[in-house]
């Protein structure tokens, strides 16, 4: 480590996390848009995560569902779209062009090539046919405003056609053109998910045409996305950045150079912050607790997580694919898990051997009560279930 490279220990990283991710009572936000801006991206694979992640960070949690629905589907200040690692996120609307140029273009090229190749192997119609169906589907969506895949297929029947994927393989399956094509159009930034068919916990979405956005230079877009993310998540290592973005390491390094990132030391080695952010950061004035949902962007923010999540807790808190379940936090560390039972009760368990003391348990209990009020009568089951969540929910 160079003599001028400042070392940032785990305690300071946890202080930064608490303040910048709006997890203290004093730091909570007034609107869903402010929460999303603070986190850069809200995981959207599990629909409930968006609302619960917002609710955990709002000063007034009484109406996060209505406020978030307004932002998503009326004001369009938040947009649900494919982003880093070809995963669905919710972004502030002003970031959609940055995400598309920095990440979506490369993923879209691979996704289209894969679909065309799979259809060719199955003896399905060629790329020209696919392009014709695509243009027809987009025109139909423009007429309808919002539509499900089934509703679009009534306008463009060729969307119902099927082809066999990976014939003769153990994972052989039958794909419908609409399923693969709509996903491709989402990655390409041509369509976005609209209102769900059911409640805010539903994963059955309508589709809508994507709002227009300027085409940006990919290199500059990558630098801007990293600048925004490091502002709220720095310090982060090169491995963290490569994992979070899904980019090649060369693209990460070019973006770091372009944005003028500052190198600092952390327990894992060299990490990076934005220029001017290497000075010490004092921790929150008061201790804090939080109950965060499965796939919360704070819990999933870094590849290296030992500074806030003890390795021995991982088997209970993650599924086999690396998705984290609902977590209990105390003063910047994951200390347990929570779940909702069939009758709606929010239950939690502390998993650390040393416990969190009477003050910590009282704070967690208060957050559980706050979460129950947010949920109202809704029943939430994580899309990706973990061992301890299943046990608590039973």
C-alpha positions as a Markdown table, in Angstrom:
| # | Residue | x | y | z |
|---|---|---|---|---|
| 1 | Unk | 0.0 | 0.0 | 0.0 |
| 2 | Unk | 1.4 | 3.4 | -1.0 |
| 3 | Unk | 2.3 | 5.9 | 1.8 |
| 4 | Unk | -0.5 | 8.3 | 0.6 |
| 5 | Unk | -3.1 | 5.6 | 0.4 |
| 6 | Unk | -5.6 | 5.9 | 3.2 |
| 7 | Unk | -6.8 | 2.7 | 4.9 |
| 8 | Unk | -10.6 | 2.5 | 5.6 |
| 9 | Unk | -11.4 | -0.1 | 8.2 |
| 10 | Unk | -14.6 | -2.2 | 8.5 |
| 11 | Unk | -16.1 | 0.1 | 11.1 |
| 12 | Unk | -15.9 | 3.1 | 8.9 |
| 13 | Unk | -17.3 | 1.2 | 5.9 |
| 14 | Unk | -20.3 | 0.2 | 8.1 |
| 15 | Unk | -20.7 | 3.9 | 9.1 |
| 16 | Unk | -20.7 | 4.9 | 5.4 |
| 17 | Unk | -23.2 | 2.2 | 4.6 |
| 18 | Unk | -25.6 | 3.3 | 7.4 |
| 19 | Unk | -25.6 | 6.9 | 6.4 |
| 20 | Unk | -25.5 | 6.7 | 2.6 |
| 21 | Unk | -28.0 | 3.9 | 2.3 |
| 22 | Unk | -30.5 | 5.8 | 4.5 |
| 23 | Unk | -30.7 | 3.0 | 7.2 |
| 24 | Unk | -30.7 | 5.2 | 10.3 |
| 25 | Unk | -33.9 | 6.8 | 11.6 |
| 26 | Unk | -32.4 | 10.3 | 11.1 |
| 27 | Unk | -31.3 | 9.5 | 7.5 |
| 28 | Unk | -34.5 | 8.2 | 6.1 |
| 29 | Unk | -35.9 | 9.7 | 2.9 |
| 30 | Unk | -39.2 | 11.5 | 2.1 |
| 31 | Unk | -39.9 | 9.8 | -1.3 |
| 32 | Unk | -39.2 | 6.6 | -3.2 |
| 33 | Unk | -37.3 | 8.7 | -5.7 |
| 34 | Unk | -34.9 | 9.8 | -3.0 |
| 35 | Unk | -34.4 | 6.3 | -1.9 |
| 36 | Unk | -33.7 | 5.1 | -5.4 |
| 37 | Unk | -31.2 | 8.0 | -6.0 |
| 38 | Unk | -29.4 | 7.1 | -2.8 |
| 39 | Unk | -29.0 | 3.4 | -3.8 |
| 40 | Unk | -28.6 | 3.9 | -7.6 |
| 41 | Unk | -30.5 | 0.7 | -8.3 |
| 42 | Unk | -33.2 | -1.3 | -6.5 |
| 43 | Unk | -33.3 | -5.1 | -7.2 |
| 44 | Unk | -36.4 | -5.8 | -9.1 |
| 45 | Unk | -36.2 | -9.6 | -9.7 |
| 46 | Unk | -38.6 | -10.1 | -6.8 |
| 47 | Unk | -41.3 | -7.4 | -7.1 |
| 48 | Unk | -41.9 | -7.1 | -3.4 |
| 49 | Unk | -38.2 | -6.2 | -2.8 |
| 50 | Unk | -38.7 | -2.9 | -4.5 |
| 51 | Unk | -41.5 | -1.8 | -2.1 |
| 52 | Unk | -39.9 | -3.3 | 1.0 |
| 53 | Unk | -36.5 | -1.8 | 0.3 |
| 54 | Unk | -38.1 | 1.6 | -0.2 |
| 55 | Unk | -40.3 | 1.2 | 2.9 |
| 56 | Unk | -37.3 | 0.4 | 5.1 |
| 57 | Unk | -35.8 | 3.7 | 4.2 |
| 58 | Unk | -38.8 | 6.1 | 4.2 |
| 59 | Unk | -39.3 | 8.5 | 7.1 |
| 60 | Unk | -43.0 | 7.8 | 6.9 |
| 61 | Unk | -43.5 | 4.1 | 6.0 |
| 62 | Unk | -47.3 | 4.4 | 6.1 |
| 63 | Unk | -47.7 | 4.7 | 2.3 |
| 64 | Unk | -44.7 | 3.2 | 0.5 |
| 65 | Unk | -46.7 | 1.0 | -1.7 |
| 66 | Unk | -48.9 | 3.8 | -3.1 |
| 67 | Unk | -46.0 | 6.2 | -3.4 |
| 68 | Unk | -43.8 | 3.6 | -5.2 |
| 69 | Unk | -46.6 | 2.6 | -7.5 |
| 70 | Unk | -47.1 | 6.3 | -8.3 |
| 71 | Unk | -43.5 | 6.7 | -9.1 |
| 72 | Unk | -43.3 | 3.6 | -11.2 |
| 73 | Unk | -46.6 | 3.7 | -13.2 |
| 74 | Unk | -47.9 | 7.2 | -13.1 |
| 75 | Unk | -45.1 | 9.7 | -12.9 |
| 76 | Unk | -42.6 | 7.3 | -14.4 |
| 77 | Unk | -39.8 | 8.8 | -12.2 |
| 78 | Unk | -38.7 | 5.2 | -11.5 |
| 79 | Unk | -38.3 | 2.7 | -14.3 |
| 80 | Unk | -38.1 | -1.1 | -14.1 |
| 81 | Unk | -35.7 | -2.5 | -16.7 |
| 82 | Unk | -32.8 | -4.9 | -17.3 |
| 83 | Unk | -29.5 | -3.7 | -16.0 |
| 84 | Unk | -26.2 | -5.0 | -14.5 |
| 85 | Unk | -25.6 | -8.7 | -14.8 |
| 86 | Unk | -28.7 | -8.9 | -17.1 |
| 87 | Unk | -30.8 | -8.6 | -14.0 |
| 88 | Unk | -34.0 | -6.6 | -13.5 |
| 89 | Unk | -33.6 | -3.4 | -11.5 |
| 90 | Unk | -35.6 | -0.3 | -10.7 |
| 91 | Unk | -33.7 | 2.9 | -11.6 |
| 92 | Unk | -34.3 | 6.6 | -11.4 |
| 93 | Unk | -35.6 | 7.6 | -14.8 |
| 94 | Unk | -32.6 | 9.9 | -15.4 |
| 95 | Unk | -30.3 | 6.9 | -15.2 |
| 96 | Unk | -32.0 | 4.8 | -17.8 |
| 97 | Unk | -29.8 | 6.1 | -20.7 |
| 98 | Unk | -26.7 | 5.6 | -18.6 |
| 99 | Unk | -27.6 | 2.0 | -17.8 |
| 100 | Unk | -28.6 | 1.2 | -21.3 |
| 101 | Unk | -25.4 | 2.5 | -22.9 |
| 102 | Unk | -23.0 | 1.2 | -20.2 |
| 103 | Unk | -24.5 | -2.2 | -19.8 |
| 104 | Unk | -27.6 | -2.9 | -21.9 |
| 105 | Unk | -26.0 | -2.6 | -25.4 |
| 106 | Unk | -23.5 | -5.4 | -24.8 |
| 107 | Unk | -26.0 | -7.7 | -23.1 |
| 108 | Unk | -28.6 | -7.0 | -25.8 |
| 109 | Unk | -26.2 | -8.0 | -28.6 |
| 110 | Unk | -25.4 | -11.3 | -26.9 |
| 111 | Unk | -29.1 | -11.9 | -26.2 |
| 112 | Unk | -30.3 | -11.3 | -29.7 |
| 113 | Unk | -27.5 | -13.5 | -31.2 |
| 114 | Unk | -28.4 | -16.3 | -28.7 |
| 115 | Unk | -32.1 | -16.1 | -29.6 |
| 116 | Unk | -31.5 | -16.2 | -33.4 |
| 117 | Unk | -29.0 | -19.1 | -32.9 |
| 118 | Unk | -31.5 | -21.1 | -30.8 |
| 119 | Unk | -34.3 | -20.6 | -33.3 |
| 120 | Unk | -32.0 | -21.7 | -36.2 |
| 121 | Unk | -31.0 | -24.9 | -34.4 |
| 122 | Unk | -34.7 | -25.7 | -33.8 |
| 123 | Unk | -35.5 | -25.1 | -37.4 |
| 124 | Unk | -37.6 | -22.1 | -36.5 |
| 125 | Unk | -38.0 | -19.1 | -38.9 |
| 126 | Unk | -35.0 | -16.9 | -39.5 |
| 127 | Unk | -33.9 | -13.5 | -38.2 |
| 128 | Unk | -35.8 | -11.6 | -40.8 |
| 129 | Unk | -39.0 | -13.3 | -39.7 |
| 130 | Unk | -38.2 | -12.5 | -36.1 |
| 131 | Unk | -37.6 | -8.8 | -36.9 |
| 132 | Unk | -40.9 | -8.6 | -38.7 |
| 133 | Unk | -42.7 | -10.1 | -35.6 |
| 134 | Unk | -40.8 | -7.7 | -33.4 |
| 135 | Unk | -41.9 | -4.6 | -35.3 |
| 136 | Unk | -45.5 | -5.8 | -35.4 |
| 137 | Unk | -45.5 | -6.5 | -31.6 |
| 138 | Unk | -44.0 | -3.0 | -30.9 |
| 139 | Unk | -46.7 | -1.4 | -33.1 |
| 140 | Unk | -49.4 | -3.3 | -31.3 |
| 141 | Unk | -48.0 | -2.2 | -27.9 |
| 142 | Unk | -48.0 | 1.4 | -29.1 |
| 143 | Unk | -51.7 | 1.0 | -29.9 |
| 144 | Unk | -52.6 | -0.7 | -26.7 |
| 145 | Unk | -50.5 | 1.4 | -24.3 |
| 146 | Unk | -49.8 | -1.6 | -22.0 |
| 147 | Unk | -50.4 | -5.3 | -22.6 |
| 148 | Unk | -49.5 | -8.7 | -21.3 |
| 149 | Unk | -47.8 | -11.2 | -23.6 |
| 150 | Unk | -51.2 | -13.0 | -24.1 |
| 151 | Unk | -52.9 | -9.7 | -25.1 |
| 152 | Unk | -50.1 | -8.9 | -27.5 |
| 153 | Unk | -50.4 | -12.4 | -29.0 |
| 154 | Unk | -54.0 | -11.7 | -29.9 |
| 155 | Unk | -52.7 | -8.7 | -32.0 |
| 156 | Unk | -49.7 | -10.6 | -33.4 |
| 157 | Unk | -50.5 | -14.4 | -33.4 |
| 158 | Unk | -46.9 | -15.3 | -34.4 |
| 159 | Unk | -45.8 | -14.5 | -30.9 |
| 160 | Unk | -47.5 | -17.8 | -29.8 |
| 161 | Unk | -45.2 | -19.9 | -32.0 |
| 162 | Unk | -43.0 | -22.3 | -30.1 |
| 163 | Unk | -39.6 | -23.9 | -30.7 |
| 164 | Unk | -37.5 | -26.5 | -28.9 |
| 165 | Unk | -34.5 | -25.3 | -27.1 |
| 166 | Unk | -31.4 | -27.5 | -26.5 |
| 167 | Unk | -33.0 | -30.5 | -28.2 |
| 168 | Unk | -31.5 | -33.7 | -26.8 |
| 169 | Unk | -29.9 | -32.0 | -23.8 |
| 170 | Unk | -30.8 | -32.7 | -20.2 |
| 171 | Unk | -32.2 | -29.1 | -20.0 |
| 172 | Unk | -34.2 | -29.4 | -23.2 |
| 173 | Unk | -37.3 | -27.2 | -23.2 |
| 174 | Unk | -40.0 | -25.6 | -25.3 |
| 175 | Unk | -39.8 | -21.8 | -25.6 |
| 176 | Unk | -42.6 | -19.5 | -26.8 |
| 177 | Unk | -41.5 | -16.7 | -29.1 |
| 178 | Unk | -43.2 | -14.1 | -27.0 |
| 179 | Unk | -41.3 | -15.1 | -23.8 |
| 180 | Unk | -37.8 | -14.8 | -25.4 |
| 181 | Unk | -38.6 | -11.8 | -27.7 |
| 182 | Unk | -40.2 | -9.6 | -25.0 |
| 183 | Unk | -37.2 | -10.3 | -22.7 |
| 184 | Unk | -34.9 | -9.3 | -25.6 |
| 185 | Unk | -36.8 | -6.1 | -26.3 |
| 186 | Unk | -36.5 | -5.3 | -22.6 |
| 187 | Unk | -32.7 | -5.8 | -22.6 |
| 188 | Unk | -32.5 | -3.6 | -25.8 |
| 189 | Unk | -34.4 | -0.8 | -24.0 |
| 190 | Unk | -37.4 | -0.9 | -26.3 |
| 191 | Unk | -40.0 | -2.1 | -23.8 |
| 192 | Unk | -40.3 | -1.9 | -20.0 |
| 193 | Unk | -42.5 | -3.6 | -17.5 |
| 194 | Unk | -45.7 | -1.8 | -16.7 |
| 195 | Unk | -48.3 | -2.4 | -14.0 |
| 196 | Unk | -48.5 | -6.0 | -12.6 |
| 197 | Unk | -51.8 | -7.9 | -13.2 |
| 198 | Unk | -52.3 | -8.4 | -9.5 |
| 199 | Unk | -51.1 | -6.6 | -6.4 |
| 200 | Unk | -47.7 | -5.0 | -5.7 |
| 201 | Unk | -46.3 | -8.5 | -4.9 |
| 202 | Unk | -47.3 | -10.0 | -8.3 |
| 203 | Unk | -44.6 | -11.0 | -10.8 |
| 204 | Unk | -47.0 | -11.0 | -13.8 |
| 205 | Unk | -46.4 | -7.8 | -15.5 |
| 206 | Unk | -47.8 | -5.9 | -18.4 |
| 207 | Unk | -45.4 | -4.5 | -21.0 |
| 208 | Unk | -45.2 | -0.9 | -22.2 |
| 209 | Unk | -43.0 | 0.9 | -24.7 |
| 210 | Unk | -39.9 | 2.3 | -23.1 |
| 211 | Unk | -39.6 | 6.1 | -22.7 |
| 212 | Unk | -37.3 | 7.7 | -25.2 |
| 213 | Unk | -33.8 | 8.5 | -24.0 |
| 214 | Unk | -30.6 | 9.9 | -25.6 |
| 215 | Unk | -28.0 | 7.5 | -26.9 |
| 216 | Unk | -24.8 | 8.0 | -24.9 |
| 217 | Unk | -21.2 | 7.0 | -25.5 |
| 218 | Unk | -20.7 | 3.6 | -23.7 |
| 219 | Unk | -17.4 | 4.5 | -22.2 |
| 220 | Unk | -18.6 | 7.7 | -20.7 |
| 221 | Unk | -21.8 | 6.0 | -19.5 |
| 222 | Unk | -19.7 | 3.3 | -17.7 |
| 223 | Unk | -17.7 | 6.1 | -16.0 |
| 224 | Unk | -20.9 | 7.9 | -14.9 |
| 225 | Unk | -22.5 | 4.7 | -13.5 |
| 226 | Unk | -19.4 | 3.8 | -11.5 |
| 227 | Unk | -19.2 | 7.4 | -10.2 |
| 228 | Unk | -22.7 | 7.3 | -9.0 |
| 229 | Unk | -22.4 | 3.9 | -7.4 |
| 230 | Unk | -19.0 | 4.6 | -5.7 |
| 231 | Unk | -20.5 | 7.8 | -4.3 |
| 232 | Unk | -22.9 | 5.7 | -2.2 |
| 233 | Unk | -21.1 | 2.3 | -2.0 |
| 234 | Unk | -17.4 | 3.3 | -1.9 |
| 235 | Unk | -14.9 | 2.0 | -1.0 |
| 236 | Unk | -15.3 | -1.0 | -3.3 |
| 237 | Unk | -12.6 | -3.3 | -4.7 |
| 238 | Unk | -12.1 | -4.1 | -8.4 |
| 239 | Unk | -13.7 | -7.5 | -7.7 |
| 240 | Unk | -16.8 | -5.8 | -6.2 |
| 241 | Unk | -17.1 | -3.5 | -9.2 |
| 242 | Unk | -16.7 | -6.3 | -11.8 |
| 243 | Unk | -19.3 | -8.4 | -9.9 |
| 244 | Unk | -21.8 | -5.6 | -9.5 |
| 245 | Unk | -21.7 | -4.3 | -13.0 |
| 246 | Unk | -21.2 | -7.6 | -14.9 |
| 247 | Unk | -18.6 | -5.9 | -17.1 |
| 248 | Unk | -15.2 | -7.1 | -18.2 |
| 249 | Unk | -12.4 | -6.2 | -15.9 |
| 250 | Unk | -10.9 | -4.0 | -18.7 |
| 251 | Unk | -14.1 | -2.0 | -18.8 |
| 252 | Unk | -14.1 | -1.5 | -15.1 |
| 253 | Unk | -10.5 | -0.3 | -15.1 |
| 254 | Unk | -11.1 | 2.1 | -18.0 |
| 255 | Unk | -14.2 | 3.5 | -16.2 |
| 256 | Unk | -12.2 | 4.0 | -12.9 |
| 257 | Unk | -9.5 | 5.9 | -14.8 |
| 258 | Unk | -12.0 | 8.0 | -16.7 |
| 259 | Unk | -13.9 | 9.1 | -13.5 |
| 260 | Unk | -10.7 | 9.8 | -11.6 |
| 261 | Unk | -11.3 | 7.3 | -8.9 |
| 262 | Unk | -9.1 | 7.5 | -5.7 |
| 263 | Unk | -7.4 | 4.3 | -4.5 |
| 264 | Unk | -7.7 | 3.5 | -0.8 |
| 265 | Unk | -6.9 | 0.4 | 1.3 |
| 266 | Unk | -9.4 | -2.0 | 2.8 |
| 267 | Unk | -9.1 | -5.4 | 4.5 |
| 268 | Unk | -9.3 | -7.1 | 1.1 |
| 269 | Unk | -6.6 | -4.9 | -0.5 |
| 270 | Unk | -6.9 | -2.0 | -2.8 |
| 271 | Unk | -10.4 | -0.4 | -3.2 |
| 272 | Unk | -11.7 | 2.8 | -4.8 |
| 273 | Unk | -13.7 | 5.9 | -3.8 |
| 274 | Unk | -14.7 | 8.9 | -5.8 |
| 275 | Unk | -12.4 | 11.9 | -5.8 |
| 276 | Unk | -12.7 | 13.8 | -2.5 |
| 277 | Unk | -14.3 | 10.9 | -0.6 |
| 278 | Unk | -11.2 | 9.5 | 1.2 |
| 279 | Unk | -11.6 | 11.6 | 4.3 |
| 280 | Unk | -12.8 | 9.9 | 7.5 |
| 281 | Unk | -16.5 | 9.5 | 8.0 |
| 282 | Unk | -18.0 | 9.6 | 11.5 |
| 283 | Unk | -20.6 | 6.9 | 12.3 |
| 284 | Unk | -24.3 | 7.6 | 13.1 |
| 285 | Unk | -25.0 | 9.3 | 16.4 |
| 286 | Unk | -27.5 | 6.7 | 17.5 |
| 287 | Unk | -27.4 | 2.8 | 17.2 |
| 288 | Unk | -29.7 | 1.5 | 14.5 |
| 289 | Unk | -31.6 | -1.6 | 13.4 |
| 290 | Unk | -33.2 | -2.6 | 10.1 |
| 291 | Unk | -35.2 | -5.5 | 8.6 |
| 292 | Unk | -34.3 | -5.6 | 4.9 |
| 293 | Unk | -36.0 | -7.7 | 2.3 |
| 294 | Unk | -34.6 | -10.5 | 0.2 |
| 295 | Unk | -32.2 | -9.2 | -2.5 |
| 296 | Unk | -32.0 | -5.8 | -0.8 |
| 297 | Unk | -29.5 | -3.6 | -2.7 |
| 298 | Unk | -27.4 | -3.1 | 0.5 |
| 299 | Unk | -27.1 | -6.8 | 1.3 |
| 300 | Unk | -26.3 | -7.5 | -2.3 |
| 301 | Unk | -24.1 | -4.5 | -2.9 |
| 302 | Unk | -20.6 | -6.1 | -2.8 |
| 303 | Unk | -19.0 | -9.4 | -3.7 |
| 304 | Unk | -16.8 | -9.2 | -0.6 |
| 305 | Unk | -19.2 | -9.1 | 2.3 |
| 306 | Unk | -17.2 | -10.2 | 5.4 |
| 307 | Unk | -17.0 | -6.6 | 6.7 |
| 308 | Unk | -20.8 | -6.7 | 7.3 |
| 309 | Unk | -21.8 | -10.3 | 7.1 |
| 310 | Unk | -19.9 | -13.1 | 9.0 |
| 311 | Unk | -19.0 | -16.0 | 6.8 |
| 312 | Unk | -20.6 | -18.5 | 9.2 |
| 313 | Unk | -24.0 | -17.0 | 8.6 |
| 314 | Unk | -24.0 | -17.5 | 4.8 |
| 315 | Unk | -25.4 | -21.0 | 4.7 |
| 316 | Unk | -28.5 | -20.0 | 6.5 |
| 317 | Unk | -29.1 | -16.7 | 4.7 |
| 318 | Unk | -28.4 | -17.5 | 1.0 |
| 319 | Unk | -29.9 | -19.9 | -1.4 |
| 320 | Unk | -27.8 | -22.1 | -3.6 |
| 321 | Unk | -27.5 | -19.5 | -6.4 |
| 322 | Unk | -26.2 | -16.8 | -4.1 |
| 323 | Unk | -29.4 | -14.9 | -3.5 |
| 324 | Unk | -29.7 | -13.5 | 0.0 |
| 325 | Unk | -33.0 | -13.8 | 1.9 |
| 326 | Unk | -34.6 | -11.3 | 4.4 |
| 327 | Unk | -32.0 | -10.0 | 6.9 |
| 328 | Unk | -31.9 | -8.4 | 10.3 |
| 329 | Unk | -29.2 | -5.7 | 10.8 |
| 330 | Unk | -27.8 | -4.2 | 13.9 |
| 331 | Unk | -25.3 | -1.3 | 13.7 |
| 332 | Unk | -24.1 | -2.1 | 10.2 |
| 333 | Unk | -23.9 | -5.9 | 10.5 |
| 334 | Unk | -26.2 | -8.7 | 9.4 |
| 335 | Unk | -27.1 | -10.4 | 12.6 |
| 336 | Unk | -30.1 | -12.5 | 11.8 |
| 337 | Unk | -33.1 | -13.2 | 9.5 |
| 338 | Unk | -36.8 | -12.5 | 9.4 |
| 339 | Unk | -39.8 | -14.0 | 7.7 |
| 340 | Unk | -43.6 | -13.7 | 7.5 |
| 341 | Unk | -45.8 | -16.5 | 8.6 |
| 342 | Unk | -49.1 | -17.6 | 7.0 |
| 343 | Unk | -51.1 | -15.5 | 9.4 |
| 344 | Unk | -49.1 | -12.4 | 8.5 |
| 345 | Unk | -47.0 | -12.3 | 11.7 |
| 346 | Unk | -43.4 | -11.0 | 11.2 |
| 347 | Unk | -41.0 | -13.2 | 13.1 |
| 348 | Unk | -37.2 | -12.9 | 13.4 |
| 349 | Unk | -34.2 | -14.7 | 14.8 |
| 350 | Unk | -30.7 | -13.5 | 15.9 |
| 351 | Unk | -28.1 | -15.9 | 14.4 |
| 352 | Unk | -24.9 | -14.4 | 15.9 |
| 353 | Unk | -23.5 | -16.4 | 18.8 |
| 354 | Unk | -22.7 | -13.3 | 20.9 |
| 355 | Unk | -26.2 | -11.8 | 20.4 |
| 356 | Unk | -27.0 | -8.1 | 20.2 |
| 357 | Unk | -28.0 | -7.3 | 23.8 |
| 358 | Unk | -31.2 | -5.9 | 25.3 |
| 359 | Unk | -30.9 | -2.6 | 23.4 |
| 360 | Unk | -30.4 | -4.4 | 20.1 |
| 361 | Unk | -33.3 | -6.8 | 20.6 |
| 362 | Unk | -35.6 | -3.9 | 21.5 |
| 363 | Unk | -34.6 | -2.0 | 18.4 |
| 364 | Unk | -35.1 | -5.0 | 16.1 |
| 365 | Unk | -38.5 | -5.7 | 17.7 |
| 366 | Unk | -39.5 | -2.0 | 17.0 |
| 367 | Unk | -38.4 | -2.5 | 13.3 |
| 368 | Unk | -40.4 | -5.7 | 13.1 |
| 369 | Unk | -43.5 | -3.8 | 14.2 |
| 370 | Unk | -42.8 | -1.0 | 11.7 |
| 371 | Unk | -42.5 | -3.6 | 9.0 |
| 372 | Unk | -45.8 | -5.3 | 9.9 |
| 373 | Unk | -47.5 | -1.9 | 9.6 |
| 374 | Unk | -45.9 | -1.4 | 6.2 |
| 375 | Unk | -47.1 | -4.8 | 5.0 |
| 376 | Unk | -50.7 | -4.3 | 6.2 |
| 377 | Unk | -52.6 | -7.3 | 5.2 |
| 378 | Unk | -50.2 | -8.3 | 2.4 |
| 379 | Unk | -48.5 | -11.7 | 2.5 |
| 380 | Unk | -44.9 | -11.7 | 1.1 |
| 381 | Unk | -42.9 | -14.9 | 0.3 |
| 382 | Unk | -39.5 | -14.3 | -1.2 |
| 383 | Unk | -39.0 | -15.5 | -4.7 |
| 384 | Unk | -35.7 | -17.1 | -3.8 |
| 385 | Unk | -36.2 | -18.9 | -0.4 |
| 386 | Unk | -33.4 | -19.6 | 2.1 |
| 387 | Unk | -33.1 | -22.2 | 4.8 |
| 388 | Unk | -33.7 | -19.9 | 7.7 |
| 389 | Unk | -36.5 | -18.0 | 6.0 |
| 390 | Unk | -38.3 | -21.3 | 5.3 |
| 391 | Unk | -37.9 | -22.4 | 8.9 |
| 392 | Unk | -39.1 | -19.2 | 10.4 |
| 393 | Unk | -42.1 | -19.0 | 8.0 |
| 394 | Unk | -43.3 | -22.6 | 8.8 |
